[in-house]
């Protein structure tokens, strides 16, 4: 049996629902956790790959990045790695502080791996970096730049030269939006 007939068989239509056109954009907060702190033994995924429950290891916590006016921007792309399809997850954000504590955190982002949950304006959640995690691949600051107001710009991305994510960002839904929000806020 060929790889394409097992892994590349198209199995459903992609139709338009004129009554439910998605709202473009994400909320101005990102929930970030060290990938090593995610408890994958108690977190659950559904058969379709979506996350249905997200848990952290004992004593571990998630952290919040606050944005403003759509300053947290996700992207994703297909990346062929040899003969295998993988995906690159990316989240760009501005820090609204330029103090030493923020610099120290950005340095940690460059050396660690993060899993990030973003809320869409449709009141759904997506998880980036579930399989591999992301790290800071770009950290820049131009103090005189008017577009960024001299803030730090950080880009978290699936690391190059390593296996990419198996899937596009995964939906995260535990029963309903309110239950998911409560569970997510409980990780902070």
C-alpha positions as CSV (number, residue, x, y, z in Angstrom):
1,X,0.0,0.0,0.0
2,X,1.5,3.4,-1.0
3,X,2.1,6.2,1.4
4,X,-0.3,8.4,-0.6
5,X,-3.2,6.0,-0.3
6,X,-2.7,5.7,3.5
7,X,-1.9,9.3,4.5
8,X,-2.9,11.5,1.5
9,X,-6.5,10.4,0.7
10,X,-8.9,13.3,0.6
11,X,-11.9,12.3,2.6
12,X,-14.4,15.2,2.9
13,X,-15.7,18.2,1.1
14,X,-14.8,21.7,2.2
15,X,-18.0,23.6,1.9
16,X,-19.0,27.2,2.7
17,X,-21.5,27.9,5.4
18,X,-22.9,31.3,4.5
19,X,-24.5,31.7,7.9
20,X,-21.2,31.1,9.7
21,X,-18.4,32.8,7.8
22,X,-15.4,32.9,10.2
23,X,-14.5,36.2,11.9
24,X,-10.9,37.1,11.0
25,X,-8.4,37.6,13.9
26,X,-7.3,36.5,17.3
27,X,-7.8,38.0,20.8
28,X,-5.1,40.1,22.4
29,X,-3.7,37.5,24.7
30,X,-1.6,34.4,24.3
31,X,-1.4,31.6,26.9
32,X,2.1,30.3,26.9
33,X,3.5,27.2,28.6
34,X,6.8,25.5,28.6
35,X,6.3,22.5,26.4
36,X,8.0,20.3,28.9
37,X,5.4,21.4,31.5
38,X,2.5,20.1,29.5
39,X,1.3,16.8,30.9
40,X,0.6,14.8,27.8
41,X,-0.4,11.7,29.8
42,X,-3.5,13.4,31.2
43,X,-4.1,15.9,28.4
44,X,-6.4,14.4,25.8
45,X,-7.0,14.6,22.0
46,X,-9.9,13.4,19.9
47,X,-9.7,11.1,17.0
48,X,-9.6,14.1,14.6
49,X,-6.5,15.5,16.4
50,X,-8.2,18.3,18.3
51,X,-7.3,18.9,21.9
52,X,-10.1,18.1,24.3
53,X,-8.3,18.6,27.6
54,X,-5.1,20.4,28.4
55,X,-3.2,19.8,31.7
56,X,0.1,20.8,33.1
57,X,2.4,18.8,35.4
58,X,2.1,19.3,39.1
59,X,3.4,22.7,40.4
60,X,3.7,24.0,36.8
61,X,1.9,27.0,35.5
62,X,1.1,28.8,32.2
63,X,1.8,32.4,31.5
64,X,0.0,35.1,29.6
65,X,1.3,37.5,27.0
66,X,-1.0,40.6,26.7
67,X,-1.3,42.2,23.4
68,X,-3.0,45.4,22.1
69,X,-4.7,46.1,18.8
70,X,-3.9,42.7,17.2
71,X,-0.2,42.8,18.1
72,X,-0.2,39.0,18.5
73,X,-0.3,37.5,15.0
74,X,-0.2,33.8,14.3
75,X,0.9,32.1,11.0
76,X,1.2,28.6,9.8
77,X,2.6,27.0,6.7
78,X,3.2,23.7,5.0
79,X,6.9,22.5,5.1
80,X,7.9,19.5,3.1
81,X,10.6,17.6,5.0
82,X,11.9,15.0,2.6
83,X,8.8,13.1,1.5
84,X,6.8,13.9,4.6
85,X,4.4,16.9,5.1
86,X,5.0,18.8,8.2
87,X,3.9,22.3,9.4
88,X,5.6,25.4,10.7
89,X,3.7,27.2,13.5
90,X,4.6,30.8,14.1
91,X,3.4,33.5,16.6
92,X,4.7,37.0,16.4
93,X,4.1,39.4,19.3
94,X,5.2,42.7,20.7
95,X,6.1,43.2,24.3
96,X,4.6,46.3,25.9
97,X,7.5,46.5,28.4
98,X,11.2,46.9,27.7
99,X,12.5,46.3,31.2
100,X,15.1,43.8,32.4
101,X,12.5,41.3,33.4
102,X,11.1,41.3,29.9
103,X,14.6,40.9,28.4
104,X,15.2,37.9,30.7
105,X,12.0,36.2,29.6
106,X,12.7,36.8,25.9
107,X,16.1,35.1,26.4
108,X,14.3,32.1,28.0
109,X,12.0,32.0,24.9
110,X,15.2,31.7,22.7
111,X,16.4,28.7,24.6
112,X,13.3,26.8,25.6
113,X,10.3,25.4,23.8
114,X,6.8,26.7,24.1
115,X,3.2,25.5,23.5
116,X,0.8,28.4,22.9
117,X,-3.0,28.7,23.0
118,X,-4.7,31.5,21.1
119,X,-8.3,32.5,21.2
120,X,-10.0,33.4,17.9
121,X,-12.5,36.2,17.5
122,X,-15.0,33.4,16.8
123,X,-14.6,32.3,20.5
124,X,-12.7,29.2,19.7
125,X,-9.2,28.2,20.7
126,X,-6.2,26.9,18.8
127,X,-3.0,25.2,20.1
128,X,0.3,26.0,18.4
129,X,3.4,23.9,19.0
130,X,1.6,20.8,20.4
131,X,3.9,18.2,18.9
132,X,7.3,19.9,18.7
133,X,6.9,23.3,20.4
134,X,8.2,26.7,19.3
135,X,11.1,28.8,20.3
136,X,12.1,32.4,19.7
137,X,13.7,32.4,16.3
138,X,13.7,36.2,16.0
139,X,13.9,38.9,18.7
140,X,14.4,42.4,17.5
141,X,14.0,45.9,18.9
142,X,14.5,49.2,17.0
143,X,14.1,51.9,19.7
144,X,13.3,54.6,17.1
145,X,10.9,52.5,15.0
146,X,7.5,54.2,14.8
147,X,5.6,51.0,13.7
148,X,6.6,49.0,16.8
149,X,6.9,52.1,19.1
150,X,10.4,50.8,20.0
151,X,9.0,47.7,21.6
152,X,10.6,44.2,21.4
153,X,9.2,42.1,18.5
154,X,9.5,38.3,19.1
155,X,8.7,35.5,16.7
156,X,8.1,32.1,18.1
157,X,8.5,29.5,15.4
158,X,8.8,25.7,14.9
159,X,12.6,25.3,15.1
160,X,14.3,24.8,11.7
161,X,16.3,21.7,11.0
162,X,14.1,19.6,13.3
163,X,10.9,17.7,12.6
164,X,8.0,20.1,12.1
165,X,4.5,19.9,13.6
166,X,2.5,16.9,12.5
167,X,-0.7,19.0,12.1
168,X,-1.9,22.5,11.5
169,X,-2.7,24.3,14.9
170,X,-5.1,22.1,16.7
171,X,-8.5,23.2,17.8
172,X,-9.0,23.1,21.6
173,X,-12.5,22.5,22.9
174,X,-13.4,20.9,26.2
175,X,-17.2,20.5,26.0
176,X,-18.0,24.1,25.2
177,X,-16.4,27.5,25.0
178,X,-17.1,28.4,28.6
179,X,-15.7,25.2,30.0
180,X,-12.6,25.5,27.8
181,X,-12.1,29.1,28.9
182,X,-12.4,28.1,32.6
183,X,-9.9,25.2,32.1
184,X,-7.5,27.4,30.3
185,X,-7.7,30.2,32.9
186,X,-7.1,27.6,35.6
187,X,-3.6,26.9,34.1
188,X,-2.5,30.5,34.8
